[in-house]
Amino acid sequence: MFSIIHVKVNAQAKVKDSLLLAPVLGFSYSYQLSGGDLKKRFGNNSNVGAQFLLKFKSNWLIGADYSFLFGSKLKETGMLDSIKTETGFIIDVNGQYAQTRMFERGYTASIKAGKLIPLLSPNKNSGFYATLGIGMLQHKIRIEDIGNNSPHLSKEYRKGYDRMTNGIAITEFIGYMLLSNTRLFNAFAGFEFTQAFTQSRRSYNFDTMERDTQKRKDYLSGFRLGIILPLYKRGPMDYYYD
């Protein structure tokens, strides 16, 4: 008699020849250009993020992401002038000049959906793709009092100067995803655009002695590059026994 046992155990054939239900985890970096009202407060920034995507066999995508943004260029200055001396310094509890630094800090978080089209790709699970996301953008001025010796800049008082702002954000991404046949190298890259409709979330600004009620439009754009960790199981390869 002649018998054949068909056993499925390997990923290479499946990625190469079949459409996958593929959960993936990505880690990325983007250098972003600021625009709109955000450009009046900050310069360009860096952004590091993590995202989870589920790619269906139909090549539709759903997922979520979180990214941390940071920068060192402030264009909106002068919020600490009211607690400075005539020579431009803040006096700490020891009667010395306090050393302060200010940075841009913030984050974005969103849920997203999109579609992958397997063009110019080594398999049916790679190719050009686009996603549309909705979530939130938040940014603020991080104020550091080196040594924490200035009572004017205690943790609670900083909130009166930090301009914390957030609101609903819409993010579009268009790029290319590679899920390699060997699983040894998986990556994505593309252009990302964010439009956020924000406003101040502080009840009072100490320096202006009033609440900031301005409705803002904050924009970010940049090229994002990342690596992908495939979370799907190893798939089929054929073994035959006579």
N, CA, C and O of each residue as an XYZ file, in Angstrom:
968
protein
N       0.848     -1.203      0.000
C       0.000      0.000      0.000
C       0.874      1.240      0.000
O       2.037      1.198      0.402
N       0.307      2.328     -0.449
C       1.027      3.585     -0.560
C       0.224      4.652      0.191
O      -0.906      4.964     -0.183
N       0.824      5.213      1.263
C       0.116      6.233      2.057
C       0.927      7.519      2.111
O       2.157      7.496      2.055
N       0.209      8.664      2.223
C       0.857      9.978      2.305
C       0.301     10.714      3.528
O      -0.913     10.839      3.687
N       1.193     11.193      4.381
C       0.796     12.017      5.516
C       1.217     13.453      5.220
O       2.387     13.710      4.933
N       0.260     14.399      5.288
C       0.498     15.800      4.956
C       0.572     16.593      6.259
O      -0.440     16.735      6.945
N       1.757     17.115      6.615
C       1.952     17.819      7.873
C       2.323     19.274      7.607
O       3.196     19.551      6.785
N       1.654     20.217      8.308
C       1.913     21.645      8.128
C       2.708     22.164      9.330
O       2.219     22.153     10.459
N       3.960     22.626      9.069
C       4.775     23.064     10.202
C       5.667     24.273      9.973
O       6.353     24.664     10.917
N       5.717     24.882      8.838
C       6.717     25.912      8.601
C       6.099     27.213      8.105
O       5.053     27.192      7.455
N       6.753     28.377      8.412
C       6.188     29.665      8.046
C       6.549     30.116      6.649
O       5.775     30.847      6.032
N       7.704     29.708      6.119
C       8.200     30.276      4.874
C       7.226     30.059      3.728
O       6.933     30.999      2.989
N       6.729     28.867      3.566
C       5.812     28.593      2.469
C       4.522     29.369      2.628
O       3.959     29.849      1.644
N       4.049     29.498      3.858
C       2.785     30.187      4.078
C       2.900     31.670      3.782
O       2.046     32.224      3.088
N       3.937     32.331      4.293
C       4.115     33.753      4.025
C       4.285     34.003      2.534
O       3.753     34.972      1.993
N       5.021     33.132      1.883
C       5.338     33.339      0.473
C       4.151     33.072     -0.438
O       3.949     33.786     -1.420
N       3.363     32.049     -0.120
C       2.357     31.574     -1.068
C       0.909     31.834     -0.666
O       0.013     31.701     -1.499
N       0.658     32.201      0.594
C      -0.712     32.310      1.058
C      -0.948     33.649      1.747
O      -0.016     34.270      2.260
N      -2.192     34.079      1.753
C      -2.567     35.265      2.505
C      -2.721     34.897      3.975
O      -3.378     33.915      4.321
N      -2.093     35.714      4.839
C      -2.061     35.409      6.264
C      -3.045     36.245      7.060
O      -3.337     37.390      6.714
N      -3.550     35.654      8.132
C      -4.114     36.426      9.235
C      -2.937     36.700     10.163
O      -2.511     35.820     10.911
N      -2.408     37.932     10.113
C      -1.100     38.196     10.711
C      -1.145     39.338     11.713
O      -1.255     40.496     11.308
N      -1.062     39.052     13.008
C      -0.851     40.123     13.991
C       0.623     40.496     14.032
O       1.487     39.619     14.067
N       0.916     41.795     14.027
C       2.305     42.255     14.043
C       2.453     43.406     15.033
O       1.518     44.172     15.267
N       3.645     43.507     15.606
C       3.985     44.588     16.524
C       5.126     45.380     15.920
O       6.137     44.805     15.516
N       4.973     46.702     15.852
C       5.988     47.538     15.229
C       6.549     48.581     16.177
O       5.850     49.067     17.067
N       7.832     48.928     15.978
C       8.509     49.981     16.734
C       9.161     50.923     15.720
O       9.810     50.471     14.777
N       8.986     52.238     15.916
C       9.383     53.149     14.843
C       9.925     54.474     15.377
O       9.795     54.809     16.554
N      10.543     55.212     14.444
C      11.043     56.574     14.722
C      10.622     57.490     13.579
O      10.607     57.089     12.415
N      10.281     58.729     13.935
C       9.944     59.722     12.931
C      10.494     61.079     13.340
O      10.423     61.462     14.508
N      11.037     61.798     12.378
C      11.396     63.205     12.582
C      10.265     64.029     11.987
O       9.983     63.928     10.793
N       9.613     64.848     12.816
C       8.381     65.500     12.402
C       8.535     67.012     12.296
O       9.227     67.649     13.090
N       7.872     67.558     11.294
C       7.798     69.005     11.091
C       6.519     69.512     11.751
O       5.447     68.935     11.564
N       6.634     70.584     12.516
C       5.459     71.165     13.156
C       4.787     72.147     12.211
O       5.438     72.760     11.365
N       3.476     72.289     12.366
C       2.719     73.205     11.525
C       1.527     73.776     12.269
O       1.209     73.339     13.375
N       0.872     74.749     11.665
C      -0.281     75.375     12.286
C       0.103     76.123     13.550
O       1.168     76.737     13.613
N      -0.763     76.074     14.562
C      -0.480     76.743     15.829
C       0.676     76.102     16.573
O       1.349     76.766     17.361
N       0.916     74.814     16.335
C       2.025     74.136     17.003
C       3.361     74.748     16.614
O       4.285     74.795     17.426
N       3.465     75.215     15.385
C       4.712     75.803     14.896
C       5.033     77.110     15.601
O       6.197     77.506     15.671
N       4.018     77.783     16.123
C       4.246     79.032     16.852
C       4.839     78.780     18.237
O       5.439     79.672     18.836
N       4.665     77.566     18.737
C       5.137     77.233     20.096
C       6.415     76.413     20.080
O       7.306     76.640     20.899
N       6.517     75.459     19.155
C       7.655     74.547     19.128
C       8.276     74.471     17.739
O       7.642     74.798     16.736
N       9.527     74.035     17.705
C      10.166     73.706     16.447
C       9.837     72.277     16.055
O       8.854     71.707     16.530
N      10.660     71.695     15.187
C      10.460     70.301     14.782
C      10.800     69.374     15.942
O      11.518     69.761     16.864
N      10.286     68.153     15.893
C      10.485     67.229     17.007
C      10.804     65.822     16.521
O      10.628     65.492     15.349
N      11.272     65.013     17.446
C      11.447     63.581     17.210
C      10.254     62.839     17.797
O       9.567     63.344     18.684
N      10.019     61.630     17.285
C       8.867     60.855     17.709
C       9.234     59.376     17.669
O       9.662     58.871     16.631
N       9.073     58.682     18.786
C       9.274     57.241     18.835
C       7.949     56.592     19.214
O       7.232     57.089     20.082
N       7.629     55.476     18.556
C       6.315     54.907     18.782
C       6.270     53.401     18.684
O       7.208     52.755     18.218
N       5.158     52.860     19.135
C       4.868     51.426     19.029
C       3.468     51.272     18.462
O       2.573     52.057     18.775
N       3.282     50.266     17.632
C       1.965     50.045     17.057
C       1.668     48.556     16.953
O       2.568     47.736     16.770
N       0.389     48.227     17.073
C      -0.072     46.865     16.855
C      -1.025     46.876     15.669
O      -1.949     47.688     15.618
N      -0.802     45.974     14.712
C      -1.669     45.848     13.553
C      -2.098     44.396     13.390
O      -1.316     43.470     13.609
N      -3.334     44.222     13.008
C      -3.841     42.905     12.646
C      -4.186     42.931     11.167
O      -5.098     43.637     10.737
N      -3.435     42.142     10.391
C      -3.680     42.070      8.952
C      -4.519     40.834      8.654
O      -4.107     39.706      8.921
N      -5.707     41.069      8.094
C      -6.585     39.963      7.762
C      -6.160     39.327      6.439
O      -5.350     39.890      5.702
N      -6.714     38.154      6.147
C      -6.405     37.478      4.891
C      -6.859     38.290      3.684
O      -6.353     38.097      2.579
N      -7.798     39.188      3.888
C      -8.259     40.081      2.820
C      -7.330     41.275      2.627
O      -7.555     42.110      1.751
N      -6.274     41.352      3.459
C      -5.315     42.451      3.470
C      -5.904     43.762      3.993
O      -5.312     44.823      3.792
N      -7.052     43.706      4.656
C      -7.517     44.843      5.440
C      -6.759     44.860      6.760
O      -6.341     43.815      7.258
N      -6.584     46.055      7.326
C      -5.788     46.233      8.530
C      -6.602     46.968      9.599
O      -7.354     47.891      9.285
N      -6.452     46.562     10.837
C      -6.932     47.357     11.964
C      -5.835     47.349     13.013
O      -5.019     46.428     13.052
N      -5.809     48.369     13.863
C      -4.769     48.408     14.878
C      -4.859     49.623     15.762
O      -5.838     50.368     15.735
N      -3.810     49.811     16.551
C      -3.710     50.931     17.474
C      -2.244     51.298     17.624
O      -1.363     50.463     17.420
N      -1.986     52.551     17.982
C      -0.598     52.953     18.190
C      -0.486     54.002     19.281
O      -1.459     54.668     19.638
N       0.725     54.130     19.800
C       1.071     55.149     20.790
C       2.469     55.634     20.454
O       3.358     54.835     20.160
N       2.664     56.954     20.500
C       3.993     57.494     20.234
C       4.305     58.636     21.194
O       3.419     59.380     21.614
N       5.569     58.752     21.524
C       6.066     59.783     22.437
C       6.852     60.788     21.613
O       7.768     60.413     20.882
N       6.498     62.067     21.727
C       7.197     63.096     20.950
C       7.974     64.010     21.890
O       7.549     64.297     23.009
N       9.127     64.456     21.398
C      10.001     65.289     22.228
C      10.844     66.191     21.338
O      11.214     65.826     20.222
N      11.136     67.377     21.859
C      11.957     68.335     21.129
C      12.580     69.324     22.095
O      12.203     69.384     23.265
N      13.529     70.092     21.606
C      14.262     71.030     22.464
C      14.116     72.486     22.027
O      14.631     73.383     22.695
N      13.425     72.733     20.919
C      13.316     74.101     20.426
C      11.964     74.701     20.803
O      10.922     74.234     20.343
N      11.982     75.742     21.645
C      10.778     76.465     22.035
C      10.761     77.829     21.358
O      11.735     78.580     21.399
N       9.623     78.127     20.734
C       9.445     79.436     20.114
C       8.608     80.358     20.994
O       8.774     81.578     20.965
N       7.722     79.774     21.766
C       6.910     80.555     22.704
C       7.657     80.610     24.028
O       7.722     79.618     24.755
N       8.213     81.762     24.334
C       9.009     81.922     25.545
C       8.446     83.077     26.381
O       7.509     83.760     25.967
N       9.014     83.274     27.521
C       8.604     84.410     28.352
C       7.612     84.054     29.435
O       7.250     84.918     30.234
N       7.154     82.799     29.494
C       6.165     82.445     30.518
C       6.719     82.504     31.935
O       5.947     82.578     32.891
N       8.053     82.472     32.093
C       8.655     82.550     33.418
C       9.149     83.959     33.759
O       9.733     84.162     34.824
N       8.927     84.919     32.886
C       9.449     86.274     33.113
C       8.906     86.899     34.387
O       9.594     87.687     35.037
N       7.673     86.553     34.749
C       7.049     87.183     35.918
C       7.700     86.771     37.234
O       7.505     87.446     38.244
N       8.468     85.681     37.251
C       9.139     85.250     38.480
C      10.652     85.434     38.394
O      11.397     84.913     39.224
N      11.094     86.173     37.392
C      12.519     86.442     37.234
C      12.869     87.827     37.784
O      12.011     88.703     37.889
N      14.127     88.002     38.126
C      14.620     89.307     38.570
C      14.802     90.223     37.360
O      14.610     89.807     36.217
N      15.169     91.454     37.626
C      15.395     92.401     36.534
C      16.529     91.976     35.626
O      16.584     92.366     34.460
N      17.445     91.166     36.172
C      18.570     90.684     35.353
C      18.251     89.374     34.645
O      19.098     88.826     33.939
N      17.016     88.864     34.834
C      16.585     87.694     34.075
C      16.837     86.352     34.722
O      16.935     85.340     34.028
N      16.946     86.323     36.064
C      17.203     85.069     36.761
C      16.097     84.778     37.772
O      15.412     85.685     38.245
N      15.935     83.486     38.093
C      15.033     83.049     39.148
C      15.871     82.749     40.380
O      16.881     82.052     40.285
N      15.464     83.268     41.542
C      16.217     83.063     42.776
C      15.655     81.852     43.511
O      14.446     81.758     43.723
N      16.535     80.916     43.903
C      16.070     79.722     44.616
C      16.072     79.963     46.124
O      16.353     81.074     46.574
N      15.760     78.926     46.907
C      15.637     79.065     48.360
C      16.971     79.379     49.031
O      16.991     79.859     50.164
N      18.069     79.119     48.357
C      19.393     79.395     48.909
C      19.928     80.752     48.506
O      21.068     81.095     48.817
N      19.095     81.534     47.806
C      19.534     82.846     47.350
C      20.422     82.788     46.128
O      21.039     83.785     45.751
N      20.489     81.621     45.508
C      21.300     81.440     44.311
C      20.412     81.520     43.067
O      19.185     81.466     43.147
N      21.075     81.649     41.921
C      20.329     81.627     40.665
C      19.880     80.196     40.356
O      20.704     79.284     40.280
N      18.598     80.013     40.184
C      18.079     78.679     39.838
C      18.434     78.361     38.392
O      18.442     79.239     37.529
N      18.728     77.094     38.147
C      19.024     76.633     36.792
C      17.788     75.927     36.243
O      17.341     74.917     36.787
N      17.250     76.466     35.172
C      16.038     75.888     34.594
C      16.268     75.524     33.126
O      17.072     76.141     32.427
N      15.531     74.496     32.685
C      15.546     74.077     31.285
C      14.104     73.791     30.865
O      13.273     73.382     31.676
N      13.831     74.015     29.585
C      12.488     73.780     29.082
C      12.556     73.005     27.769
O      13.395     73.282     26.912
N      11.656     72.027     27.626
C      11.619     71.168     26.460
C      10.179     70.958     25.999
O       9.228     71.237     26.730
N      10.043     70.468     24.790
C       8.743     70.011     24.296
C       8.562     68.543     24.649
O       9.464     67.729     24.450
N       7.380     68.211     25.177
C       7.032     66.823     25.460
C       5.579     66.597     25.053
O       4.756     67.510     25.124
N       5.270     65.372     24.626
C       3.902     65.083     24.268
C       3.736     63.651     23.795
O       4.675     62.856     23.836
N       2.537     63.334     23.348
C       2.273     61.991     22.836
C       1.074     62.017     21.909
O       0.269     62.949     21.925
N       0.974     60.979     21.105
C      -0.217     60.721     20.304
C      -0.666     59.291     20.578
O       0.158     58.416     20.846
N      -1.957     59.060     20.513
C      -2.521     57.723     20.655
C      -3.726     57.628     19.745
O      -4.526     58.560     19.681
N      -3.872     56.504     19.030
C      -4.976     56.401     18.082
C      -5.333     54.958     17.795
O      -4.544     54.044     18.037
N      -6.533     54.768     17.275
C      -6.927     53.510     16.655
C      -6.984     53.759     15.156
O      -7.239     54.884     14.725
N      -6.746     52.713     14.350
C      -6.620     52.941     12.914
C      -7.150     51.760     12.119
O      -7.314     50.655     12.635
N      -7.410     52.029     10.849
C      -7.824     50.991      9.905
C      -7.252     51.344      8.546
O      -7.006     52.513      8.248
N      -7.041     50.316      7.714
C      -6.473     50.584      6.404
C      -6.491     49.363      5.512
O      -7.155     48.365      5.793
N      -5.739     49.472      4.424
C      -5.722     48.427      3.399
C      -4.323     48.273      2.840
O      -3.631     49.262      2.601
N      -3.903     47.026      2.629
C      -2.612     46.719      2.016
C      -2.840     46.188      0.610
O      -3.720     45.357      0.383
N      -2.029     46.681     -0.342
C      -2.089     46.234     -1.732
C      -0.744     45.608     -2.080
O       0.264     46.315     -2.066
N      -0.682     44.311     -2.393
C       0.595     43.623     -2.624
C       1.216     43.944     -3.981
O       1.199     43.112     -4.888
N       1.761     45.143     -4.116
C       2.460     45.560     -5.329
C       3.954     45.655     -5.049
O       4.357     46.086     -3.969
N       4.781     45.253     -6.022
C       6.239     45.294     -5.886
C       6.669     44.608     -4.592
O       7.492     45.138     -3.846
N       6.109     43.428     -4.330
C       6.342     42.762     -3.063
C       6.786     41.317     -3.294
O       6.473     40.728     -4.328
N       7.523     40.743     -2.321
C       7.999     39.358     -2.466
C       6.923     38.323     -2.168
O       7.123     37.137     -2.432
N       5.777     38.751     -1.621
C       4.705     37.817     -1.302
C       3.378     38.572     -1.206
O       3.343     39.793     -1.355
N       2.310     37.854     -0.961
C       0.978     38.446     -0.942
C       0.680     39.224      0.341
O      -0.355     39.882      0.443
N       1.577     39.150      1.309
C       1.354     39.794      2.598
C       2.173     41.071      2.772
O       2.171     41.677      3.844
N       2.862     41.468      1.728
C       3.673     42.683      1.755
C       3.205     43.616      0.649
O       2.544     43.198     -0.302
N       3.563     44.895      0.793
C       3.225     45.834     -0.266
C       2.918     47.218      0.269
O       3.183     47.532      1.429
N       2.358     48.032     -0.598
C       1.978     49.384     -0.217
C       0.690     49.350      0.601
O      -0.212     48.554      0.341
N       0.626     50.239      1.601
C      -0.586     50.271      2.413
C      -0.855     51.682      2.918
O       0.044     52.521      2.982
N      -2.103     51.922      3.273
C      -2.518     53.214      3.810
C      -3.453     52.977      4.982
O      -4.257     52.045      4.971
N      -3.340     53.835      6.002
C      -4.225     53.742      7.154
C      -4.756     55.125      7.512
O      -4.141     56.148      7.209
N      -5.904     55.125      8.158
C      -6.515     56.338      8.686
C      -6.792     56.101     10.159
O      -7.415     55.103     10.521
N      -6.332     57.014     11.018
C      -6.493     56.833     12.449
C      -7.153     58.020     13.111
O      -7.071     59.145     12.618
N      -7.806     57.769     14.228
C      -8.394     58.838     15.039
C      -8.010     58.602     16.490
O      -8.034     57.468     16.967
N      -7.654     59.672     17.190
C      -7.216     59.544     18.570
C      -7.006     60.889     19.217
O      -7.857     61.774     19.119
N      -5.858     61.050     19.891
C      -5.586     62.277     20.617
C      -4.121     62.675     20.485
O      -3.228     61.829     20.430
N      -3.901     63.985     20.435
C      -2.558     64.566     20.510
C      -2.494     65.421     21.767
O      -3.395     66.218     22.032
N      -1.423     65.253     22.542
C      -1.184     66.117     23.701
C       0.249     66.618     23.668
O       1.165     65.875     23.314
N       0.443     67.881     24.037
C       1.795     68.427     24.149
C       1.838     69.458     25.270
O       0.821     70.045     25.637
N       3.028     69.662     25.798
C       3.215     70.655     26.847
C       4.682     71.061     26.890
O       5.527     70.459     26.227
N       4.970     72.087     27.676
C       6.344     72.509     27.913
C       6.825     71.854     29.205
O       6.268     72.099     30.274
N       7.844     71.035     29.105
C       8.429     70.424     30.302
C       9.410     71.407     30.921
O      10.375     71.817     30.276
N       9.165     71.781     32.156
C      10.018     72.733     32.861
C      10.816     71.983     33.907
O      10.239     71.344     34.787
N      12.125     72.052     33.822
C      12.996     71.384     34.778
C      13.705     72.419     35.642
O      14.367     73.323     35.132
N      13.561     72.275     36.939
C      14.295     73.082     37.909
C      15.409     72.194     38.472
O      15.166     71.357     39.341
N      16.608     72.383     37.976
C      17.723     71.530     38.369
C      18.010     71.721     39.853
O      18.311     72.827     40.301
N      17.915     70.636     40.607
C      18.087     70.701     42.050
C      16.790     70.881     42.802
O      16.750     70.679     44.016
N      15.713     71.261     42.105
C      14.393     71.463     42.715
C      14.464     72.379     43.931
O      13.893     72.082     44.980
N      15.169     73.491     43.778
C      15.348     74.430     44.892
C      14.526     75.705     44.762
O      14.607     76.584     45.620
N      13.739     75.814     43.699
C      12.961     77.033     43.505
C      11.494     76.780     43.860
O      10.837     75.990     43.181
N      10.961     77.425     44.902
C       9.558     77.214     45.274
C       8.594     77.689     44.194
O       7.468     77.199     44.117
N       9.016     78.631     43.362
C       8.155     79.117     42.281
C       7.897     78.042     41.228
O       6.930     78.128     40.469
N       8.773     77.018     41.183
C       8.660     75.982     40.164
C       8.476     74.596     40.792
O       8.995     73.602     40.283
N       7.747     74.542     41.879
C       7.394     73.251     42.456
C       6.485     72.509     41.485
O       6.000     73.081     40.508
N       6.263     71.243     41.762
C       5.500     70.398     40.841
C       4.131     70.987     40.516
O       3.700     70.954     39.364
N       3.450     71.522     41.518
C       2.118     72.078     41.292
C       2.169     73.419     40.570
O       1.325     73.692     39.717
N       3.150     74.261     40.900
C       3.234     75.577     40.276
C       3.606     75.495     38.799
O       3.219     76.366     38.020
N       4.347     74.465     38.400
C       4.741     74.334     37.000
C       3.524     74.226     36.083
O       3.573     74.629     34.920
N       2.438     73.682     36.616
C       1.232     73.527     35.806
C       0.678     74.882     35.349
O      -0.044     74.957     34.354
N       1.013     75.932     36.067
C       0.552     77.253     35.660
C       1.360     77.872     34.541
O       1.025     78.947     34.043
N       2.434     77.186     34.143
C       3.303     77.701     33.083
C       3.485     76.739     31.912
O       3.990     77.144     30.865
N       3.086     75.473     32.063
C       3.529     74.453     31.099
C       2.696     74.369     29.813
O       3.069     73.650     28.887
N       1.574     75.094     29.747
C       0.759     75.176     28.516
C       0.256     73.805     28.043
O       0.185     73.567     26.838
N      -0.086     72.918     28.950
C      -0.551     71.601     28.539
C      -1.789     71.715     27.660
O      -2.765     72.371     28.025
N      -1.739     71.071     26.502
C      -2.751     71.210     25.466
C      -3.049     69.843     24.868
O      -2.129     69.059     24.637
N      -4.314     69.546     24.614
C      -4.638     68.308     23.920
C      -5.970     68.414     23.201
O      -6.704     69.388     23.365
N      -6.272     67.402     22.405
C      -7.513     67.376     21.655
C      -7.551     66.232     20.657
O      -6.606     65.452     20.544
N      -8.648     66.148     19.946
C      -8.850     65.080     18.963
C      -7.876     65.236     17.797
O      -7.639     66.344     17.315
N      -7.318     64.115     17.355
C      -6.352     64.126     16.251
C      -6.726     63.086     15.207
O      -7.206     62.001     15.535
N      -6.499     63.433     13.944
C      -6.687     62.519     12.820
C      -5.325     62.305     12.166
O      -4.607     63.266     11.890
N      -4.973     61.046     11.921
C      -3.658     60.721     11.366
C      -3.794     59.860     10.119
O      -4.504     58.854     10.120
N      -3.100     60.268      9.045
C      -3.051     59.483      7.814
C      -1.625     58.978      7.609
O      -0.656     59.692      7.866
N      -1.518     57.748      7.145
C      -0.210     57.152      6.858
C      -0.281     56.441      5.521
O      -1.252     55.741      5.232
N       0.759     56.621      4.697
C       0.876     55.877      3.445
C       2.322     55.426      3.313
O       3.245     56.233      3.425
N       2.517     54.129      3.073
C       3.875     53.626      3.023
C       3.941     52.204      2.497
O       3.081     51.761      1.737
N       4.975     51.506      2.916
C       5.247     50.151      2.424
C       5.553     49.249      3.611
O       6.297     49.630      4.514
N       4.975     48.050      3.606
C       5.224     47.056      4.650
C       5.858     45.817      4.033
O       5.397     45.324      3.003
N       6.920     45.315      4.667
C       7.594     44.100      4.223
C       7.498     43.049      5.313
O       8.026     43.235      6.410
N       6.823     41.939      5.015
C       6.860     40.734      5.835
C       7.624     39.691      5.027
O       7.070     39.082      4.113
N       8.871     39.490      5.356
C       9.751     38.684      4.514
C       9.377     37.210      4.551
O       8.763     36.732      5.505
N       9.753     36.510      3.508
C       9.466     35.080      3.415
C      10.166     34.278      4.507
O       9.670     33.234      4.932
N      11.318     34.765      4.959
C      12.107     34.040      5.954
C      11.857     34.495      7.377
O      12.361     33.883      8.319
N      11.076     35.577      7.553
C      10.802     36.169      8.868
C      12.036     36.800      9.506
O      11.971     37.225     10.659
N      13.151     36.871      8.795
C      14.374     37.410      9.385
C      14.399     38.926      9.370
O      15.013     39.541     10.243
N      13.743     39.542      8.396
C      13.718     40.999      8.332
C      12.317     41.454      7.953
O      11.810     41.119      6.882
N      11.704     42.217      8.836
C      10.357     42.737      8.617
C      10.359     44.211      8.999
O      10.840     44.572     10.074
N       9.833     45.056      8.139
C       9.931     46.487      8.381
C       8.806     47.234      7.664
O       8.085     46.669      6.842
N       8.679     48.526      8.001
C       7.747     49.391      7.282
C       8.315     50.800      7.248
O       9.145     51.168      8.080
N       7.862     51.579      6.284
C       8.308     52.962      6.142
C       7.241     53.724      5.370
O       6.521     53.154      4.551
N       7.152     55.026      5.646
C       6.187     55.825      4.918
C       6.033     57.216      5.497
O       6.744     57.600      6.425
N       5.101     57.962      4.941
C       4.851     59.334      5.356
C       3.598     59.391      6.221
O       2.592     58.738      5.942
N       3.690     60.194      7.284
C       2.606     60.299      8.257
C       2.209     61.760      8.431
O       3.061     62.646      8.494
N       0.913     61.994      8.508
C       0.387     63.353      8.642
C      -0.661     63.363      9.755
O      -1.542     62.504      9.784
N      -0.569     64.336     10.676
C      -1.503     64.441     11.792
C      -2.086     65.841     11.848
O      -1.363     66.834     11.774
N      -3.409     65.908     11.979
C      -4.109     67.170     12.179
C      -4.881     67.059     13.495
O      -5.704     66.160     13.665
N      -4.610     67.977     14.422
C      -5.231     67.910     15.742
C      -5.972     69.210     16.043
O      -5.525     70.300     15.685
N      -7.098     69.066     16.702
C      -7.948     70.201     17.076
C      -7.931     70.272     18.600
O      -8.630     69.522     19.281
N      -7.116     71.191     19.120
C      -6.751     71.171     20.530
C      -7.074     72.491     21.223
O      -7.439     73.485     20.595
N      -6.922     72.454     22.550
C      -6.991     73.675     23.342
C      -6.310     73.421     24.680
O      -6.081     72.273     25.061
N      -5.987     74.498     25.389
C      -5.327     74.383     26.685
C      -6.221     73.651     27.677
O      -7.436     73.848     27.700
N      -5.598     72.798     28.502
C      -6.338     72.073     29.530
C      -5.988     72.562     30.940
O      -6.368     71.927     31.924
N      -5.278     73.668     31.044
C      -5.007     74.280     32.332
C      -6.077     75.330     32.630
O      -6.489     76.078     31.743
N      -6.511     75.376     33.863
C      -7.581     76.310     34.232
C      -7.092     77.738     34.349
O      -7.893     78.673     34.335
N      -5.746     77.923     34.469
C      -5.231     79.276     34.686
C      -3.755     79.302     34.341
O      -3.011     78.404     34.736
N      -3.319     80.324     33.605
C      -1.901     80.550     33.325
C      -1.397     81.645     34.254
O      -1.919     82.760     34.240
N      -0.393     81.338     35.055
C       0.083     82.296     36.044
C       0.660     83.554     35.416
O       0.475     84.652     35.941
N       1.359     83.401     34.294
C       2.030     84.560     33.709
C       1.057     85.526     33.037
O       1.264     86.738     33.102
N       0.019     85.031     32.403
C      -0.959     85.907     31.748
C      -2.113     86.269     32.683
O      -2.901     87.168     32.388
N      -2.207     85.560     33.816
C      -3.251     85.774     34.827
C      -4.655     85.617     34.239
O      -5.576     86.361     34.576
N      -4.793     84.624     33.347
C      -6.094     84.311     32.773
C      -6.060     82.912     32.185
O      -4.994     82.310     32.052
N      -7.230     82.398     31.835
C      -7.323     81.092     31.209
C      -7.170     81.238     29.699
O      -7.701     82.172     29.098
N      -6.441     80.306     29.096
C      -6.265     80.295     27.648
C      -7.431     79.524     27.027
O      -7.554     78.314     27.219
N      -8.283     80.229     26.284
C      -9.461     79.605     25.673
C      -9.331     79.471     24.150
O     -10.312     79.179     23.467
N      -8.135     79.683     23.626
C      -7.935     79.628     22.179
C      -8.176     78.224     21.639
O      -7.705     77.240     22.210
N      -8.909     78.141     20.540
C      -9.073     76.893     19.801
C      -7.913     76.777     18.824
O      -7.673     77.685     18.028
N      -7.192     75.662     18.883
C      -5.963     75.520     18.123
C      -6.087     74.456     17.044
O      -6.900     73.537     17.139
N      -5.256     74.605     16.009
C      -5.084     73.584     14.993
C      -3.594     73.270     14.922
O      -2.800     74.076     14.438
N      -3.231     72.103     15.403
C      -1.834     71.681     15.485
C      -1.567     70.583     14.463
O      -2.315     69.609     14.377
N      -0.493     70.748     13.686
C      -0.187     69.800     12.623
C       1.201     69.204     12.819
O       2.121     69.879     13.282
N       1.339     67.934     12.463
C       2.627     67.245     12.441
C       2.732     66.448     11.150
O       1.741     65.886     10.684
N       3.926     66.395     10.569
C       4.150     65.586      9.376
C       5.591     65.101      9.373
O       6.492     65.797      9.842
N       5.801     63.900      8.840
C       7.163     63.383      8.803
C       7.238     62.006      8.192
O       6.222     61.368      7.917
N       8.469     61.556      7.984
C       8.746     60.227      7.447
C       8.990     59.282      8.613
O       9.813     59.567      9.484
N       8.280     58.155      8.636
C       8.404     57.196      9.732
C       9.028     55.897      9.227
O       8.656     55.379      8.174
N       9.981     55.386      9.997
C      10.675     54.145      9.657
C      10.630     53.225     10.865
O      10.913     53.656     11.983
N      10.276     51.952     10.652
C      10.166     51.057     11.787
C      10.461     49.612     11.454
O      10.525     49.223     10.288
N      10.639     48.827     12.496
C      10.816     47.383     12.368
C       9.546     46.687     12.857
O       8.781     47.247     13.643
N       9.335     45.464     12.383
C       8.130     44.707     12.717
C       8.524     43.381     13.356
O       9.425     42.686     12.886
N       7.834     43.053     14.427
C       7.967     41.736     15.046
C       6.716     40.936     14.716
O       5.645     41.248     15.236
N       6.815     39.911     13.865
C       5.630     39.118     13.527
C       5.201     38.254     14.699
O       6.023     37.561     15.298
N       3.911     38.293     15.030
C       3.389     37.533     16.158
C       2.624     36.289     15.729
O       2.158     35.523     16.574
N       2.489     36.080     14.407
C       1.753     34.909     13.939
C       2.610     33.653     14.074
O       3.840     33.715     14.081
N       1.937     32.526     14.181
C       2.623     31.250     14.366
C       3.299     30.799     13.075
O       2.985     31.256     11.976
N       4.220     29.900     13.260
C       4.861     29.304     12.093
C       3.833     28.512     11.306
O       3.001     27.811     11.881
N       3.896     28.627      9.998
C       2.874     28.065      9.133
C       3.296     26.823      8.380
O       4.135     26.074      8.880
N       2.747     26.566      7.183
C       2.861     25.229      6.606
C       4.077     24.970      5.728
O       4.501     25.826      4.952
N       4.618     23.786      5.867
C       5.525     23.213      4.875
C       5.120     21.754      4.719
O       4.660     21.138      5.681
N       5.279     21.205      3.551
C       4.771     19.860      3.274
C       5.855     18.804      3.476
O       6.971     18.928      2.972
N       5.494     17.757      4.232
C       6.348     16.582      4.374
C       5.573     15.360      3.919
O       4.395     15.211      4.243
N       6.217     14.501      3.182
C       5.559     13.308      2.660
C       6.302     12.057      3.114
O       7.531     11.997      3.069
N       5.534     11.054      3.554
C       6.117      9.794      3.988
C       5.499      8.659      3.162
O       4.277      8.562      3.048
N       6.325      7.833      2.609
C       5.840      6.691      1.818
C       5.731      5.448      2.697
O       5.341      4.385      2.216
